[in-house]
Amino acid sequence: MTDFTIGSVTLPQPPKEATRDDQASIQSEAAGSITVVISLGKNPDKLLCEGYIWKEGKTSDQLDTDYLVPLRALEHTEVAITYGTSSRYNGNWIFSRFTVTESNRFYNAFYVKMEFVKGTLHVVI
């Protein structure tokens, strides 16, 4: 299994899904029956990773301490993502959103959604 690391946190298993969303910045103007579409350039790339955080033998409290708390501390900062040696996701990203769902359906597991944004230059205030 290939490690998936966000900053200093290595997840116990990689995300089950990684979706990269690259979009242009578009503006449109309509005049009568004519519509003009203007491309203003590229929006920042987005990476959405989803999956479970669980590890055999760990309690929910241990998973929270070992993974969720450190990941929450990284939110809204620039992080290095490493996923294998030649992953197209490797590099520096802004960790923009972190959502955790705890369900009674899976004991001692958390479902997480993590969103990252990559630009040409990152400024963290």
N, C-alpha and C positions, 0 to 999 in steps of 0.2 A: 504494500500500500504506500502511495506517495504522500509525504507530509504536506500539509497546507498550513502555512505560517502567516500570521498577521502581526506585524511588529514583533514583539517578543513572545507571542502566544502561539503555540503549535496546537492545533485542534486535534482531538483524539482520533478523528477520521475526517477525510475531506468532505466538502459539501456534496450533497446528492445532485445538485444542479448549480450551474454557473451560467448566467445569461449576460451577455455583453450587448449593450444598447448604444449604438453610435447614431447620432441624429444631426441633421443640419438645422440651423436656426432659420426659420422660414417666416416671411411676412407676406401677406397677400392683400391686394387692393382691387376692388371691383368698381368699374365705371360702366354702368349700363350692362350690356351683355359681354363685356370684356373683363376678364380676370387676369391680373398680372401677379405672378408669383416671384418673389425676390428672395434669393438665398443670401443671407447675411454672414454666412460662414458656418463653421462647425461648432456645435455645442460640445461641452465636455463629454468624454466617453463615460458611460456608467457600467458598472459591474454589479450584478445582483447575485449573491450566493445564498443558497438555502439548504438547510439540512438539520440533522439532529446532532446535539451534543450529548453524548452518553459514553460511559466507559464501564466495562464490567467491574463490579466490586465497589463502585463509587456511589455514594448517596447523593441525593439532590443537593444537600448543603455543601458537600465536597465539590461537586460539579460547579456550583455557583461560585465558590471560593477560588477554584483552580482555573476556571475558564470565563464565566460570565462577568465577574467583577473586573478582572484585567481587561476584557474586551470593552466593557463600558468605559473604562478609563481612557481607552484609545479613541473613542468616538469623537469626531470633529477635529482630529489631528491627522497629520500626514503619516501614513504607515507604509512599510515595505511589505508587499505580498510576495511570498515564495511558494510556488506549487510545482515541485519537481525542478529539473535542471533547465528545461527549455520551454516552460509554459508561456503561452501568449498573455497570461495574466500577471506574470512577474513584473515587479517595478513598484514605483511609489504612487500611492493613491491617497485621496482624502477619504477617511472613513466617515461617511455622511449620515448613515442611519443604522440603528441596531434595534431589532425587534425580537423579543423573546416570548414564546408561548409555552406555557406549562400545561400539560394535559394529564388527566387521571388515566387516560388510555395507555400511556407508556410510563411505567414507573421508573423514576430516576433518569429521565431524559427531558431535554428541552429542545423545542423546534425553534431555530433561529433564522432570521432573515437579516442579511448584512448588505448594505449598499455602499459602494465606493465610487468616487468620481475622480477622473484623471484629466488634467489640463496640461497645457504647455508649461505653465508656471503655477506653483502652488504657494499661496500666502495664507498662513494660519495666524489669526489674531487672538 
